[in-house]
Amino acid sequence: MLPALLILFSAGIGLWLFRSRVALETLYGVPSVPLLNPSPAEPSSVTVVIPARNEEKNLPQCLRSLEVQLDSQTQCLVINDRSTDATEMILQRAGFSEIAGKPNLSFKRYVHVRQNPPEGWTGKNHALTCAVPYLSGGWLLFTDADTLHQSSGIRSAIVHAEKNGLDLLTLTPRCLTGSFIERLVQPTAMAMMGLWFPLTRVNDPQKPDHFANGQYLLIRRDLYETLGTHAAVAHEFLEDFALMKKAKQTGARTACHWGQEIYGTRMYHNLRELWRGWRRIYRHALDCSVPLILVRLAGLLTASVLPAIGLAWLFVHAAPENPLWKPAVFLGSLCMILITGVTVKTYRTLQTPWAYAFLHPVAALIVAGILVDALRISLLNLKTRWRE
């Protein structure tokens, strides 16, 4: 047993050294968008687009965070996608007027989508496509109802994009949480995406790697139209990934930068939502590929879960007089130090309580369970839904 643990701990150390290198490259090689306050004069025009399906829980806070940024140059368009809850009432109370088949001059408007998506379309892509006739402005910002935006954040992002000559800018959020399970799992779940899709490679125009975050997708309207709008990725469950891929292929200037100062997101509120949401994201981010999901699952277990179990076994069951016991304890402890150190840095970067990093093996075990479930539905070729 001890020789096997030595191999496990050595593999874990190697994986965490690799992760540390990726993390450092991302932290220091990817720009962070600064929050400009006050917002710059003579801003470019932008339409903020929010798809909303039964978002009565999230929408009020999102709209309040955007309210102070809306004016004649910054318009907000919400797509009420077949909602059966109080979404429409919330919009009306917030001063939004419905577009009844024609544009109007209000900078707070909504489209009510009543029909189901065509065969082969995802609900979100259909909803966003229904908004295309009403888009205006030089920039479009696609964001989600579960986001909270800092005052002057939109202008800051546009200034950053224009300063860097970008056609498409997507931003990572700060991690907002409200419960124990969110604070435990959500940062680790988000960090896995950063590990699997290193932003330094994503931002390299010479590399095919692509990643985008649909919670904050800022794109020039002419590029969006050139790409074919969301209709061109109608069947994609990760439409953000698909649009970024198409944009890079056309030679457009694209980037994913740190956006923690610009906005935050509370994606899920309980374990059920978290499990289903990340199962969908992981499955499609990994192309529904059974071998690829297995590789990611094996790496997660080897680096984050099994070293903690092995070290605990050492102290409970192994004999200290065994000559391999001390080397195994040393390597196991070193592995846990690396795990905790990198995880603390990740949690601090996401602006979430870093003390939960000490429970990372538990969080990783839950994420591993989500990957197993993604593997299951991929093997069975089950249908994925935007909202379950």
Secondary structure as a PSIPRED ss2 file (coil, helix, strand):
# PSIPRED VFORMAT (PSIPRED V4.0)

   1 M C   1.000  0.000  0.000
   2 L H   0.000  1.000  0.000
   3 P H   0.000  1.000  0.000
   4 A H   0.000  1.000  0.000
   5 L H   0.000  1.000  0.000
   6 L H   0.000  1.000  0.000
   7 I H   0.000  1.000  0.000
   8 L H   0.000  1.000  0.000
   9 F H   0.000  1.000  0.000
  10 S H   0.000  1.000  0.000
  11 A H   0.000  1.000  0.000
  12 G H   0.000  1.000  0.000
  13 I H   0.000  1.000  0.000
  14 G H   0.000  1.000  0.000
  15 L H   0.000  1.000  0.000
  16 W H   0.000  1.000  0.000
  17 L H   0.000  1.000  0.000
  18 F H   0.000  1.000  0.000
  19 R H   0.000  1.000  0.000
  20 S H   0.000  1.000  0.000
  21 R H   0.000  1.000  0.000
  22 V H   0.000  1.000  0.000
  23 A H   0.000  1.000  0.000
  24 L H   0.000  1.000  0.000
  25 E H   0.000  1.000  0.000
  26 T H   0.000  1.000  0.000
  27 L H   0.000  1.000  0.000
  28 Y H   0.000  1.000  0.000
  29 G H   0.000  1.000  0.000
  30 V C   1.000  0.000  0.000
  31 P C   1.000  0.000  0.000
  32 S E   0.000  0.000  1.000
  33 V C   1.000  0.000  0.000
  34 P C   1.000  0.000  0.000
  35 L C   1.000  0.000  0.000
  36 L C   1.000  0.000  0.000
  37 N C   1.000  0.000  0.000
  38 P C   1.000  0.000  0.000
  39 S C   1.000  0.000  0.000
  40 P C   1.000  0.000  0.000
  41 A C   1.000  0.000  0.000
  42 E C   1.000  0.000  0.000
  43 P C   1.000  0.000  0.000
  44 S C   1.000  0.000  0.000
  45 S C   1.000  0.000  0.000
  46 V E   0.000  0.000  1.000
  47 T E   0.000  0.000  1.000
  48 V E   0.000  0.000  1.000
  49 V E   0.000  0.000  1.000
  50 I E   0.000  0.000  1.000
  51 P E   0.000  0.000  1.000
  52 A E   0.000  0.000  1.000
  53 R C   1.000  0.000  0.000
  54 N C   1.000  0.000  0.000
  55 E C   1.000  0.000  0.000
  56 E C   1.000  0.000  0.000
  57 K C   1.000  0.000  0.000
  58 N C   1.000  0.000  0.000
  59 L H   0.000  1.000  0.000
  60 P H   0.000  1.000  0.000
  61 Q H   0.000  1.000  0.000
  62 C H   0.000  1.000  0.000
  63 L H   0.000  1.000  0.000
  64 R H   0.000  1.000  0.000
  65 S H   0.000  1.000  0.000
  66 L H   0.000  1.000  0.000
  67 E H   0.000  1.000  0.000
  68 V C   1.000  0.000  0.000
  69 Q C   1.000  0.000  0.000
  70 L C   1.000  0.000  0.000
  71 D E   0.000  0.000  1.000
  72 S C   1.000  0.000  0.000
  73 Q C   1.000  0.000  0.000
  74 T E   0.000  0.000  1.000
  75 Q E   0.000  0.000  1.000
  76 C E   0.000  0.000  1.000
  77 L E   0.000  0.000  1.000
  78 V E   0.000  0.000  1.000
  79 I E   0.000  0.000  1.000
  80 N E   0.000  0.000  1.000
  81 D E   0.000  0.000  1.000
  82 R C   1.000  0.000  0.000
  83 S C   1.000  0.000  0.000
  84 T C   1.000  0.000  0.000
  85 D C   1.000  0.000  0.000
  86 A C   1.000  0.000  0.000
  87 T H   0.000  1.000  0.000
  88 E H   0.000  1.000  0.000
  89 M H   0.000  1.000  0.000
  90 I H   0.000  1.000  0.000
  91 L H   0.000  1.000  0.000
  92 Q H   0.000  1.000  0.000
  93 R H   0.000  1.000  0.000
  94 A C   1.000  0.000  0.000
  95 G C   1.000  0.000  0.000
  96 F C   1.000  0.000  0.000
  97 S E   0.000  0.000  1.000
  98 E E   0.000  0.000  1.000
  99 I C   1.000  0.000  0.000
 100 A C   1.000  0.000  0.000
 101 G C   1.000  0.000  0.000
 102 K C   1.000  0.000  0.000
 103 P C   1.000  0.000  0.000
 104 N C   1.000  0.000  0.000
 105 L C   1.000  0.000  0.000
 106 S C   1.000  0.000  0.000
 107 F C   1.000  0.000  0.000
 108 K E   0.000  0.000  1.000
 109 R E   0.000  0.000  1.000
 110 Y E   0.000  0.000  1.000
 111 V E   0.000  0.000  1.000
 112 H E   0.000  0.000  1.000
 113 V E   0.000  0.000  1.000
 114 R C   1.000  0.000  0.000
 115 Q C   1.000  0.000  0.000
 116 N C   1.000  0.000  0.000
 117 P C   1.000  0.000  0.000
 118 P C   1.000  0.000  0.000
 119 E C   1.000  0.000  0.000
 120 G C   1.000  0.000  0.000
 121 W C   1.000  0.000  0.000
 122 T C   1.000  0.000  0.000
 123 G H   0.000  1.000  0.000
 124 K H   0.000  1.000  0.000
 125 N H   0.000  1.000  0.000
 126 H H   0.000  1.000  0.000
 127 A H   0.000  1.000  0.000
 128 L H   0.000  1.000  0.000
 129 T H   0.000  1.000  0.000
 130 C H   0.000  1.000  0.000
 131 A C   1.000  0.000  0.000
 132 V H   0.000  1.000  0.000
 133 P H   0.000  1.000  0.000
 134 Y H   0.000  1.000  0.000
 135 L C   1.000  0.000  0.000
 136 S C   1.000  0.000  0.000
 137 G C   1.000  0.000  0.000
 138 G C   1.000  0.000  0.000
 139 W E   0.000  0.000  1.000
 140 L E   0.000  0.000  1.000
 141 L E   0.000  0.000  1.000
 142 F E   0.000  0.000  1.000
 143 T E   0.000  0.000  1.000
 144 D C   1.000  0.000  0.000
 145 A C   1.000  0.000  0.000
 146 D C   1.000  0.000  0.000
 147 T E   0.000  0.000  1.000
 148 L E   0.000  0.000  1.000
 149 H E   0.000  0.000  1.000
 150 Q C   1.000  0.000  0.000
 151 S C   1.000  0.000  0.000
 152 S C   1.000  0.000  0.000
 153 G H   0.000  1.000  0.000
 154 I H   0.000  1.000  0.000
 155 R H   0.000  1.000  0.000
 156 S H   0.000  1.000  0.000
 157 A H   0.000  1.000  0.000
 158 I H   0.000  1.000  0.000
 159 V H   0.000  1.000  0.000
 160 H H   0.000  1.000  0.000
 161 A H   0.000  1.000  0.000
 162 E H   0.000  1.000  0.000
 163 K H   0.000  1.000  0.000
 164 N C   1.000  0.000  0.000
 165 G C   1.000  0.000  0.000
 166 L C   1.000  0.000  0.000
 167 D C   1.000  0.000  0.000
 168 L E   0.000  0.000  1.000
 169 L E   0.000  0.000  1.000
 170 T E   0.000  0.000  1.000
 171 L E   0.000  0.000  1.000
 172 T E   0.000  0.000  1.000
 173 P C   1.000  0.000  0.000
 174 R E   0.000  0.000  1.000
 175 C E   0.000  0.000  1.000
 176 L C   1.000  0.000  0.000
 177 T C   1.000  0.000  0.000
 178 G C   1.000  0.000  0.000
 179 S C   1.000  0.000  0.000
 180 F H   0.000  1.000  0.000
 181 I H   0.000  1.000  0.000
 182 E H   0.000  1.000  0.000
 183 R H   0.000  1.000  0.000
 184 L H   0.000  1.000  0.000
 185 V H   0.000  1.000  0.000
 186 Q H   0.000  1.000  0.000
 187 P H   0.000  1.000  0.000
 188 T H   0.000  1.000  0.000
 189 A H   0.000  1.000  0.000
 190 M H   0.000  1.000  0.000
 191 A H   0.000  1.000  0.000
 192 M H   0.000  1.000  0.000
 193 M H   0.000  1.000  0.000
 194 G H   0.000  1.000  0.000
 195 L H   0.000  1.000  0.000
 196 W H   0.000  1.000  0.000
 197 F C   1.000  0.000  0.000
 198 P C   1.000  0.000  0.000
 199 L H   0.000  1.000  0.000
 200 T H   0.000  1.000  0.000
 201 R H   0.000  1.000  0.000
 202 V H   0.000  1.000  0.000
 203 N C   1.000  0.000  0.000
 204 D C   1.000  0.000  0.000
 205 P C   1.000  0.000  0.000
 206 Q C   1.000  0.000  0.000
 207 K C   1.000  0.000  0.000
 208 P C   1.000  0.000  0.000
 209 D C   1.000  0.000  0.000
 210 H C   1.000  0.000  0.000
 211 F C   1.000  0.000  0.000
 212 A C   1.000  0.000  0.000
 213 N C   1.000  0.000  0.000
 214 G C   1.000  0.000  0.000
 215 Q C   1.000  0.000  0.000
 216 Y E   0.000  0.000  1.000
 217 L E   0.000  0.000  1.000
 218 L E   0.000  0.000  1.000
 219 I E   0.000  0.000  1.000
 220 R E   0.000  0.000  1.000
 221 R H   0.000  1.000  0.000
 222 D H   0.000  1.000  0.000
 223 L H   0.000  1.000  0.000
 224 Y H   0.000  1.000  0.000
 225 E H   0.000  1.000  0.000
 226 T H   0.000  1.000  0.000
 227 L H   0.000  1.000  0.000
 228 G C   1.000  0.000  0.000
 229 T C   1.000  0.000  0.000
 230 H H   0.000  1.000  0.000
 231 A H   0.000  1.000  0.000
 232 A H   0.000  1.000  0.000
 233 V H   0.000  1.000  0.000
 234 A C   1.000  0.000  0.000
 235 H C   1.000  0.000  0.000
 236 E C   1.000  0.000  0.000
 237 F C   1.000  0.000  0.000
 238 L C   1.000  0.000  0.000
 239 E H   0.000  1.000  0.000
 240 D H   0.000  1.000  0.000
 241 F H   0.000  1.000  0.000
 242 A H   0.000  1.000  0.000
 243 L H   0.000  1.000  0.000
 244 M H   0.000  1.000  0.000
 245 K H   0.000  1.000  0.000
 246 K H   0.000  1.000  0.000
 247 A H   0.000  1.000  0.000
 248 K H   0.000  1.000  0.000
 249 Q H   0.000  1.000  0.000
 250 T C   1.000  0.000  0.000
 251 G C   1.000  0.000  0.000
 252 A C   1.000  0.000  0.000
 253 R C   1.000  0.000  0.000
 254 T E   0.000  0.000  1.000
 255 A E   0.000  0.000  1.000
 256 C E   0.000  0.000  1.000
 257 H E   0.000  0.000  1.000
 258 W E   0.000  0.000  1.000
 259 G C   1.000  0.000  0.000
 260 Q C   1.000  0.000  0.000
 261 E C   1.000  0.000  0.000
 262 I C   1.000  0.000  0.000
 263 Y E   0.000  0.000  1.000
 264 G E   0.000  0.000  1.000
 265 T E   0.000  0.000  1.000
 266 R C   1.000  0.000  0.000
 267 M C   1.000  0.000  0.000
 268 Y C   1.000  0.000  0.000
 269 H C   1.000  0.000  0.000
 270 N C   1.000  0.000  0.000
 271 L H   0.000  1.000  0.000
 272 R H   0.000  1.000  0.000
 273 E H   0.000  1.000  0.000
 274 L H   0.000  1.000  0.000
 275 W H   0.000  1.000  0.000
 276 R H   0.000  1.000  0.000
 277 G H   0.000  1.000  0.000
 278 W H   0.000  1.000  0.000
 279 R H   0.000  1.000  0.000
 280 R H   0.000  1.000  0.000
 281 I H   0.000  1.000  0.000
 282 Y H   0.000  1.000  0.000
 283 R H   0.000  1.000  0.000
 284 H H   0.000  1.000  0.000
 285 A H   0.000  1.000  0.000
 286 L C   1.000  0.000  0.000
 287 D C   1.000  0.000  0.000
 288 C C   1.000  0.000  0.000
 289 S C   1.000  0.000  0.000
 290 V H   0.000  1.000  0.000
 291 P H   0.000  1.000  0.000
 292 L H   0.000  1.000  0.000
 293 I H   0.000  1.000  0.000
 294 L H   0.000  1.000  0.000
 295 V H   0.000  1.000  0.000
 296 R H   0.000  1.000  0.000
 297 L H   0.000  1.000  0.000
 298 A H   0.000  1.000  0.000
 299 G H   0.000  1.000  0.000
 300 L H   0.000  1.000  0.000
 301 L H   0.000  1.000  0.000
 302 T H   0.000  1.000  0.000
 303 A H   0.000  1.000  0.000
 304 S H   0.000  1.000  0.000
 305 V H   0.000  1.000  0.000
 306 L H   0.000  1.000  0.000
 307 P H   0.000  1.000  0.000
 308 A H   0.000  1.000  0.000
 309 I H   0.000  1.000  0.000
 310 G H   0.000  1.000  0.000
 311 L H   0.000  1.000  0.000
 312 A H   0.000  1.000  0.000
 313 W H   0.000  1.000  0.000
 314 L H   0.000  1.000  0.000
 315 F H   0.000  1.000  0.000
 316 V H   0.000  1.000  0.000
 317 H H   0.000  1.000  0.000
 318 A C   1.000  0.000  0.000
 319 A C   1.000  0.000  0.000
 320 P C   1.000  0.000  0.000
 321 E C   1.000  0.000  0.000
 322 N C   1.000  0.000  0.000
 323 P C   1.000  0.000  0.000
 324 L C   1.000  0.000  0.000
 325 W H   0.000  1.000  0.000
 326 K H   0.000  1.000  0.000
 327 P H   0.000  1.000  0.000
 328 A H   0.000  1.000  0.000
 329 V H   0.000  1.000  0.000
 330 F H   0.000  1.000  0.000
 331 L H   0.000  1.000  0.000
 332 G H   0.000  1.000  0.000
 333 S H   0.000  1.000  0.000
 334 L H   0.000  1.000  0.000
 335 C H   0.000  1.000  0.000
 336 M H   0.000  1.000  0.000
 337 I H   0.000  1.000  0.000
 338 L H   0.000  1.000  0.000
 339 I H   0.000  1.000  0.000
 340 T H   0.000  1.000  0.000
 341 G H   0.000  1.000  0.000
 342 V H   0.000  1.000  0.000
 343 T H   0.000  1.000  0.000
 344 V H   0.000  1.000  0.000
 345 K H   0.000  1.000  0.000
 346 T H   0.000  1.000  0.000
 347 Y H   0.000  1.000  0.000
 348 R H   0.000  1.000  0.000
 349 T H   0.000  1.000  0.000
 350 L C   1.000  0.000  0.000
 351 Q C   1.000  0.000  0.000
 352 T C   1.000  0.000  0.000
 353 P C   1.000  0.000  0.000
 354 W H   0.000  1.000  0.000
 355 A H   0.000  1.000  0.000
 356 Y H   0.000  1.000  0.000
 357 A H   0.000  1.000  0.000
 358 F H   0.000  1.000  0.000
 359 L H   0.000  1.000  0.000
 360 H H   0.000  1.000  0.000
 361 P H   0.000  1.000  0.000
 362 V H   0.000  1.000  0.000
 363 A H   0.000  1.000  0.000
 364 A H   0.000  1.000  0.000
 365 L H   0.000  1.000  0.000
 366 I H   0.000  1.000  0.000
 367 V H   0.000  1.000  0.000
 368 A H   0.000  1.000  0.000
 369 G H   0.000  1.000  0.000
 370 I H   0.000  1.000  0.000
 371 L H   0.000  1.000  0.000
 372 V H   0.000  1.000  0.000
 373 D H   0.000  1.000  0.000
 374 A H   0.000  1.000  0.000
 375 L H   0.000  1.000  0.000
 376 R H   0.000  1.000  0.000
 377 I H   0.000  1.000  0.000
 378 S H   0.000  1.000  0.000
 379 L H   0.000  1.000  0.000
 380 L C   1.000  0.000  0.000
 381 N C   1.000  0.000  0.000
 382 L C   1.000  0.000  0.000
 383 K C   1.000  0.000  0.000
 384 T C   1.000  0.000  0.000
 385 R C   1.000  0.000  0.000
 386 W C   1.000  0.000  0.000
 387 R C   1.000  0.000  0.000
 388 E C   1.000  0.000  0.000
